[in-house]
Amino acid sequence: MTATLAGRRVVLVHGKKPTPHSIVWTVLAGLRAEGARIGTWQDAPDLPRSVFTGADLVVLRSVHPVTADLARAGAPPEASWCNPPEATAVVADRVETWRRLLAADLPVPASRVVRDPRAVTAMAAEGPVVAKTPLGSRGEGVTVLERGDGRPVVGRGPWLVQDRIPGDGWDRKLFVIGSHVHGTLRRWPARSLSDKWGRPLRLDSRLTALALAAGDVFGLCAYGVDVIDGPDGPVIVDVNAFPGFKGVPGAPGLLFDHLLGHL
């Protein structure tokens, strides 16, 4: 052990318990080998503020906006963040994410915020839509309705109802760690492990610039941007703080170096 990080405290809070093969365990093991003290917690309504006391680096992964606010209040002023609590809280809210992307003049689907589920059904009568609850990740709280589909929407409103972008059946997953951008093609919803890993996507300058611009809107440093290639070009349909980076070559090393830079 080189102990270059001896005494430095790293706190990770994750929304869902990572699988044994998750990238976070590999990265945290690397930081521990460098001498860092690691603490991990699962997001919960009763998470104590003391979790963040004395932290040198706080890593927030898909946590509830309330937890992001708790982290900001509990961590020392000099603590580093990945991602910042303000950014984590905003992108956890699909409605606010859409509003800020729209305000930044980035391409997003035509959208409405609807409180009556019957209104969502009425919109689907006119054309295919995607209804999303404000909070949710990994496809939770998402209802895809084809034209004339009368199925009820899932979750509790209000819903962000977006016109469904006609594409080629592949999501463009743009993963960003610092200034490194990687693209993956994925089927959605994923039905197998190979679907989750996807296949490499060769990025052009337009997609790279779009991924970095989305991160700049929120102040993110490790994040994902979901894009559909529509008839008029790429459209951003989601932004995720600290995803799993599946299918990104060398992701553990990239993320380790990025977090090391924070410390």
C-alpha positions as a Python dict, from the first residue, in 0.01 Angstrom:
ca = {
    (1, 'M'): (0, 0, 0),
    (2, 'T'): (143, 335, -104),
    (3, 'A'): (-75, 528, 144),
    (4, 'T'): (-80, 839, -76),
    (5, 'L'): (-434, 904, 51),
    (6, 'A'): (-368, 810, 413),
    (7, 'G'): (-634, 961, 638),
    (8, 'R'): (-852, 1090, 354),
    (9, 'R'): (-1219, 996, 399),
    (10, 'V'): (-1439, 900, 103),
    (11, 'V'): (-1817, 868, 152),
    (12, 'L'): (-2036, 695, -106),
    (13, 'V'): (-2416, 700, -87),
    (14, 'H'): (-2598, 495, -351),
    (15, 'G'): (-2967, 489, -433),
    (16, 'K'): (-2974, 116, -500),
    (17, 'K'): (-2726, -135, -363),
    (18, 'P'): (-2473, -204, -638),
    (19, 'T'): (-2429, -558, -766),
    (20, 'P'): (-2108, -743, -669),
    (21, 'H'): (-1965, -663, -1015),
    (22, 'S'): (-2048, -292, -1002),
    (23, 'I'): (-1776, -49, -1103),
    (24, 'V'): (-1799, 132, -769),
    (25, 'W'): (-1654, -159, -572),
    (26, 'T'): (-1351, -178, -801),
    (27, 'V'): (-1288, 194, -779),
    (28, 'L'): (-1336, 212, -403),
    (29, 'A'): (-1101, -84, -358),
    (30, 'G'): (-839, 109, -551),
    (31, 'L'): (-882, 417, -332),
    (32, 'R'): (-865, 199, -20),
    (33, 'A'): (-539, 49, -145),
    (34, 'E'): (-403, 403, -164),
    (35, 'G'): (-483, 453, 205),
    (36, 'A'): (-824, 621, 188),
    (37, 'R'): (-1089, 543, 450),
    (38, 'I'): (-1407, 434, 274),
    (39, 'G'): (-1763, 456, 403),
    (40, 'T'): (-2065, 338, 201),
    (41, 'W'): (-2434, 383, 278),
    (42, 'Q'): (-2757, 309, 99),
    (43, 'D'): (-2994, 599, 48),
    (44, 'A'): (-3273, 598, 308),
    (45, 'P'): (-3516, 852, 458),
    (46, 'D'): (-3348, 816, 800),
    (47, 'L'): (-2989, 853, 676),
    (48, 'P'): (-2812, 1050, 953),
    (49, 'R'): (-2639, 1376, 872),
    (50, 'S'): (-2333, 1252, 1061),
    (51, 'V'): (-2258, 1017, 770),
    (52, 'F'): (-2092, 1309, 593),
    (53, 'T'): (-1895, 1448, 887),
    (54, 'G'): (-1524, 1477, 809),
    (55, 'A'): (-1562, 1368, 446),
    (56, 'D'): (-1289, 1473, 203),
    (57, 'L'): (-1484, 1342, -97),
    (58, 'V'): (-1856, 1264, -122),
    (59, 'V'): (-1975, 1044, -409),
    (60, 'L'): (-2353, 1059, -467),
    (61, 'R'): (-2501, 791, -689),
    (62, 'S'): (-2868, 817, -793),
    (63, 'V'): (-2983, 947, -455),
    (64, 'H'): (-3308, 1122, -365),
    (65, 'P'): (-3296, 1504, -382),
    (66, 'V'): (-3354, 1518, -5),
    (67, 'T'): (-3039, 1310, 49),
    (68, 'A'): (-2842, 1543, -178),
    (69, 'D'): (-2954, 1838, 36),
    (70, 'L'): (-2863, 1645, 352),
    (71, 'A'): (-2516, 1575, 213),
    (72, 'R'): (-2462, 1942, 132),
    (73, 'A'): (-2559, 2040, 486),
    (74, 'G'): (-2358, 1767, 659),
    (75, 'A'): (-2029, 1764, 466),
    (76, 'P'): (-1742, 2000, 553),
    (77, 'P'): (-1722, 2318, 339),
    (78, 'E'): (-1390, 2201, 191),
    (79, 'A'): (-1522, 1860, 79),
    (80, 'S'): (-1500, 1763, -287),
    (81, 'W'): (-1799, 1618, -473),
    (82, 'C'): (-1880, 1371, -746),
    (83, 'N'): (-2135, 1481, -839),
    (84, 'P'): (-2216, 1811, -663),
    (85, 'P'): (-2531, 1782, -448),
    (86, 'E'): (-2713, 2058, -636),
    (87, 'A'): (-2654, 1884, -969),
    (88, 'T'): (-2749, 1544, -828),
    (89, 'A'): (-3077, 1683, -691),
    (90, 'V'): (-3173, 1853, -1017),
    (91, 'V'): (-3112, 1560, -1252),
    (92, 'A'): (-3305, 1332, -1015),
    (93, 'D'): (-3610, 1542, -1110),
    (94, 'R'): (-3709, 1465, -1469),
    (95, 'V'): (-3929, 1772, -1499),
    (96, 'E'): (-3660, 2014, -1383),
    (97, 'T'): (-3401, 1836, -1598),
    (98, 'W'): (-3617, 1889, -1908),
    (99, 'R'): (-3680, 2254, -1818),
    (100, 'R'): (-3312, 2334, -1778),
    (101, 'L'): (-3211, 2157, -2098),
    (102, 'L'): (-3483, 2346, -2282),
    (103, 'A'): (-3370, 2677, -2132),
    (104, 'A'): (-3014, 2601, -2248),
    (105, 'D'): (-3148, 2554, -2603),
    (106, 'L'): (-3045, 2188, -2615),
    (107, 'P'): (-3262, 1948, -2820),
    (108, 'V'): (-3535, 1782, -2612),
    (109, 'P'): (-3872, 1627, -2705),
    (110, 'A'): (-4184, 1844, -2712),
    (111, 'S'): (-4315, 1802, -2356),
    (112, 'R'): (-4597, 1898, -2123),
    (113, 'V'): (-4637, 1863, -1747),
    (114, 'V'): (-4975, 1697, -1679),
    (115, 'R'): (-5148, 1635, -1345),
    (116, 'D'): (-5457, 1445, -1465),
    (117, 'P'): (-5391, 1088, -1588),
    (118, 'R'): (-5693, 1118, -1816),
    (119, 'A'): (-5518, 1400, -1996),
    (120, 'V'): (-5225, 1169, -2065),
    (121, 'T'): (-5460, 916, -2224),
    (122, 'A'): (-5611, 1195, -2434),
    (123, 'M'): (-5267, 1295, -2559),
    (124, 'A'): (-5191, 935, -2652),
    (125, 'A'): (-5505, 935, -2865),
    (126, 'E'): (-5336, 1195, -3086),
    (127, 'G'): (-4999, 1021, -3115),
    (128, 'P'): (-4738, 810, -2933),
    (129, 'V'): (-4609, 960, -2608),
    (130, 'V'): (-4384, 872, -2315),
    (131, 'A'): (-4515, 964, -1968),
    (132, 'K'): (-4259, 994, -1686),
    (133, 'T'): (-4299, 1050, -1315),
    (134, 'P'): (-4075, 1330, -1180),
    (135, 'L'): (-3861, 1089, -978),
    (136, 'G'): (-3729, 755, -1096),
    (137, 'S'): (-3426, 590, -1252),
    (138, 'R'): (-3343, 288, -1469),
    (139, 'G'): (-3678, 309, -1644),
    (140, 'E'): (-3887, 330, -1326),
    (141, 'G'): (-4199, 543, -1353),
    (142, 'V'): (-4198, 543, -1734),
    (143, 'T'): (-4506, 453, -1942),
    (144, 'V'): (-4470, 421, -2320),
    (145, 'L'): (-4805, 470, -2494),
    (146, 'E'): (-4866, 406, -2861),
    (147, 'R'): (-5125, 604, -3054),
    (148, 'G'): (-5469, 523, -2914),
    (149, 'D'): (-5328, 326, -2620),
    (150, 'G'): (-5570, 356, -2329),
    (151, 'R'): (-5354, 195, -2060),
    (152, 'P'): (-5322, 390, -1735),
    (153, 'V'): (-4993, 560, -1662),
    (154, 'V'): (-4777, 427, -1378),
    (155, 'G'): (-4680, 610, -1061),
    (156, 'R'): (-4806, 932, -910),
    (157, 'G'): (-4831, 1257, -1102),
    (158, 'P'): (-4759, 1508, -1218),
    (159, 'W'): (-4620, 1341, -1529),
    (160, 'L'): (-4379, 1473, -1783),
    (161, 'V'): (-4544, 1374, -2111),
    (162, 'Q'): (-4311, 1379, -2409),
    (163, 'D'): (-4380, 1320, -2775),
    (164, 'R'): (-4220, 991, -2869),
    (165, 'I'): (-3925, 1048, -3099),
    (166, 'P'): (-3924, 807, -3395),
    (167, 'G'): (-3583, 644, -3411),
    (168, 'D'): (-3405, 331, -3521),
    (169, 'G'): (-3474, 134, -3201),
    (170, 'W'): (-3137, 213, -3044),
    (171, 'D'): (-3063, 455, -2760),
    (172, 'R'): (-2739, 650, -2784),
    (173, 'K'): (-2591, 628, -2434),
    (174, 'L'): (-2326, 895, -2390),
    (175, 'F'): (-2110, 837, -2083),
    (176, 'V'): (-1890, 1115, -1948),
    (177, 'I'): (-1613, 1094, -1688),
    (178, 'G'): (-1446, 1433, -1657),
    (179, 'S'): (-1365, 1527, -2017),
    (180, 'H'): (-1374, 1169, -2149),
    (181, 'V'): (-1685, 1085, -2355),
    (182, 'H'): (-1779, 734, -2470),
    (183, 'G'): (-2077, 623, -2673),
    (184, 'T'): (-2276, 300, -2653),
    (185, 'L'): (-2573, 178, -2854),
    (186, 'R'): (-2839, 7, -2641),
    (187, 'R'): (-3179, -142, -2692),
    (188, 'W'): (-3447, -13, -2454),
    (189, 'P'): (-3589, -171, -2258),
    (190, 'A'): (-3294, -407, -2209),
    (191, 'R'): (-3401, -772, -2208),
    (192, 'S'): (-3064, -940, -2159),
    (193, 'L'): (-2718, -877, -2019),
    (194, 'S'): (-2586, -818, -2370),
    (195, 'D'): (-2858, -554, -2417),
    (196, 'K'): (-2736, -378, -2101),
    (197, 'W'): (-2376, -374, -2222),
    (198, 'G'): (-2477, -265, -2570),
    (199, 'R'): (-2228, -215, -2847),
    (200, 'P'): (-1974, 61, -2914),
    (201, 'L'): (-2095, 378, -3081),
    (202, 'R'): (-1847, 584, -3278),
    (203, 'L'): (-1901, 941, -3165),
    (204, 'D'): (-1897, 1238, -3397),
    (205, 'S'): (-1821, 1593, -3286),
    (206, 'R'): (-2191, 1676, -3259),
    (207, 'L'): (-2270, 1400, -3009),
    (208, 'T'): (-1954, 1469, -2808),
    (209, 'A'): (-2039, 1839, -2785),
    (210, 'L'): (-2397, 1755, -2689),
    (211, 'A'): (-2284, 1529, -2402),
    (212, 'L'): (-2046, 1788, -2262),
    (213, 'A'): (-2299, 2069, -2300),
    (214, 'A'): (-2558, 1872, -2103),
    (215, 'G'): (-2310, 1822, -1820),
    (216, 'D'): (-2227, 2193, -1819),
    (217, 'V'): (-2595, 2280, -1775),
    (218, 'F'): (-2603, 2102, -1438),
    (219, 'G'): (-2238, 2105, -1326),
    (220, 'L'): (-2195, 1726, -1348),
    (221, 'C'): (-1857, 1551, -1366),
    (222, 'A'): (-1951, 1180, -1400),
    (223, 'Y'): (-2281, 1123, -1577),
    (224, 'G'): (-2478, 973, -1864),
    (225, 'V'): (-2687, 1135, -2136),
    (226, 'D'): (-2952, 932, -2320),
    (227, 'V'): (-3005, 1041, -2679),
    (228, 'I'): (-3238, 928, -2956),
    (229, 'D'): (-3141, 998, -3315),
    (230, 'G'): (-3463, 1148, -3448),
    (231, 'P'): (-3562, 1272, -3795),
    (232, 'D'): (-3421, 1618, -3714),
    (233, 'G'): (-3108, 1498, -3538),
    (234, 'P'): (-3014, 1386, -3185),
    (235, 'V'): (-3260, 1456, -2902),
    (236, 'I'): (-3180, 1430, -2529),
    (237, 'V'): (-3437, 1218, -2345),
    (238, 'D'): (-3263, 1172, -2008),
    (239, 'V'): (-2960, 1270, -1798),
    (240, 'N'): (-2827, 1047, -1519),
    (241, 'A'): (-2582, 1131, -1244),
    (242, 'F'): (-2316, 863, -1189),
    (243, 'P'): (-2453, 569, -1393),
    (244, 'G'): (-2295, 222, -1406),
    (245, 'F'): (-2076, 298, -1712),
    (246, 'K'): (-2145, -48, -1855),
    (247, 'G'): (-1972, -105, -2185),
    (248, 'V'): (-1722, 180, -2137),
    (249, 'P'): (-1369, 45, -2202),
    (250, 'G'): (-1136, 111, -1910),
    (251, 'A'): (-1415, 271, -1706),
    (252, 'P'): (-1279, 165, -1362),
    (253, 'G'): (-942, 321, -1437),
    (254, 'L'): (-1096, 638, -1577),
    (255, 'L'): (-1321, 679, -1276),
    (256, 'F'): (-1041, 598, -1031),
    (257, 'D'): (-819, 867, -1184),
    (258, 'H'): (-1110, 1112, -1184),
    (259, 'L'): (-1188, 1060, -814),
    (260, 'L'): (-818, 1067, -732),
    (261, 'G'): (-808, 1408, -894),
    (262, 'H'): (-1083, 1525, -659),
    (263, 'L'): (-873, 1415, -365),
}
